[in-house]
């Protein structure tokens, strides 16, 4: 996970397949300390933000189907299981083997029982998943890392049931004007320093600063969702406007 800054810097984020390969290597390398770093960077607030966004979306009921894209170690999956009392079917997809291994250990009982299915795959290709089945599709701090976010949004919408919800929680930009210098300092210097001390991964966490540069602004992402057919699109800001949830619904048929 990450958070946006203000100064654009001189780094040029990788794009296309180069970006996909870069992200794959990065997440495999940071997996052992990924959850710890998320908690430290947000003071654990990312869990509250996830819960609030899913509650606002309000489409997941016991017995429903949920899909978590870029699932990582499974924070959104754990939340969906909790909301439904574990009554339903939940799929998590990630292309990092090391991140998915964390999720397999975390949900070993649910995987064995058939409640949770974990898939190693690229979220840009959801063709293997059933269409019009999911009450909710979530993506936590992952859409920004995908080479073609519009492709993910389009395919996710096709897999939602009528009036099902897509929920993305991610960094957003621009940061509020008064916070921009502090956010830039935090992203560009303090997070890599913390990562170096805690996880021995300072250079990897520079990606948090770099990746936001090519990611749409909060309003651009909302407009992209509307163009792709989502309705009732709303933006909910967290962390003083540094993080935002984007929530949109599939049109009924």
ChimeraX attribute file (.defattr): number of C-alpha atoms within 10 A of each C-alpha:
attribute: neighborCount
match mode: 1-to-1
recipient: residues
	/A:1	21
	/A:2	25
	/A:3	26
	/A:4	27
	/A:5	28
	/A:6	22
	/A:7	15
	/A:8	12
	/A:9	11
	/A:10	7
	/A:11	12
	/A:12	11
	/A:13	15
	/A:14	16
	/A:15	15
	/A:16	11
	/A:17	12
	/A:18	12
	/A:19	17
	/A:20	18
	/A:21	13
	/A:22	16
	/A:23	20
	/A:24	18
	/A:25	15
	/A:26	17
	/A:27	18
	/A:28	16
	/A:29	16
	/A:30	20
	/A:31	21
	/A:32	14
	/A:33	14
	/A:34	20
	/A:35	18
	/A:36	14
	/A:37	22
	/A:38	16
	/A:39	14
	/A:40	15
	/A:41	20
	/A:42	14
	/A:43	10
	/A:44	14
	/A:45	14
	/A:46	22
	/A:47	15
	/A:48	11
	/A:49	19
	/A:50	22
	/A:51	15
	/A:52	15
	/A:53	22
	/A:54	26
	/A:55	12
	/A:56	12
	/A:57	18
	/A:58	13
	/A:59	19
	/A:60	21
	/A:61	16
	/A:62	15
	/A:63	14
	/A:64	18
	/A:65	22
	/A:66	28
	/A:67	29
	/A:68	27
	/A:69	29
	/A:70	27
	/A:71	27
	/A:72	29
	/A:73	23
	/A:74	25
	/A:75	18
	/A:76	25
	/A:77	23
	/A:78	15
	/A:79	16
	/A:80	29
	/A:81	19
	/A:82	12
	/A:83	16
	/A:84	17
	/A:85	12
	/A:86	18
	/A:87	16
	/A:88	18
	/A:89	20
	/A:90	26
	/A:91	20
	/A:92	26
	/A:93	22
	/A:94	24
	/A:95	21
	/A:96	22
	/A:97	18
	/A:98	20
	/A:99	24
	/A:100	24
	/A:101	16
	/A:102	18
	/A:103	22
	/A:104	19
	/A:105	11
	/A:106	15
	/A:107	20
	/A:108	13
	/A:109	12
	/A:110	16
	/A:111	17
	/A:112	11
	/A:113	10
	/A:114	12
	/A:115	17
	/A:116	23
	/A:117	17
	/A:118	20
	/A:119	16
	/A:120	15
	/A:121	17
	/A:122	16
	/A:123	25
	/A:124	18
	/A:125	12
	/A:126	19
	/A:127	11
	/A:128	7
	/A:129	14
	/A:130	11
	/A:131	15
	/A:132	15
	/A:133	17
	/A:134	28
	/A:135	24
	/A:136	30
	/A:137	28
	/A:138	27
	/A:139	26
	/A:140	23
	/A:141	22
	/A:142	21
	/A:143	22
	/A:144	24
	/A:145	23
	/A:146	21
	/A:147	20
	/A:148	17
	/A:149	18
	/A:150	17
	/A:151	15
	/A:152	20
	/A:153	21
	/A:154	18
	/A:155	18
	/A:156	28
	/A:157	26
	/A:158	19
	/A:159	23
	/A:160	25
	/A:161	21
	/A:162	17
	/A:163	18
	/A:164	24
	/A:165	30
	/A:166	29
	/A:167	23
	/A:168	26
	/A:169	27
	/A:170	27
	/A:171	32
	/A:172	26
	/A:173	23
	/A:174	20
	/A:175	22
	/A:176	14
	/A:177	8
	/A:178	8
	/A:179	15
	/A:180	18
	/A:181	14
	/A:182	12
	/A:183	21
	/A:184	20
	/A:185	15
	/A:186	19
	/A:187	23
	/A:188	21
	/A:189	15
	/A:190	15
	/A:191	22
	/A:192	23
	/A:193	19
	/A:194	18
	/A:195	23
	/A:196	15
	/A:197	11
	/A:198	14
	/A:199	17
	/A:200	14
	/A:201	18
	/A:202	19
	/A:203	12
	/A:204	17
	/A:205	23
	/A:206	19
	/A:207	20
	/A:208	21
	/A:209	27
	/A:210	21
	/A:211	20
	/A:212	24
	/A:213	22
	/A:214	13
	/A:215	20
	/A:216	18
	/A:217	16
	/A:218	21
	/A:219	15
	/A:220	12
	/A:221	18
	/A:222	19
	/A:223	14
	/A:224	16
	/A:225	24
	/A:226	15
	/A:227	12
	/A:228	15
	/A:229	16
	/A:230	22
	/A:231	17
	/A:232	12
	/A:233	19
	/A:234	15
	/A:235	17
	/A:236	16
	/A:237	18
	/A:238	20
	/A:239	13
	/A:240	10
	/A:241	18
	/A:242	21
	/A:243	23
	/A:244	23
	/A:245	26
	/A:246	22
	/A:247	25
	/A:248	24
	/A:249	26
	/A:250	25
	/A:251	16
	/A:252	9
	/A:253	6
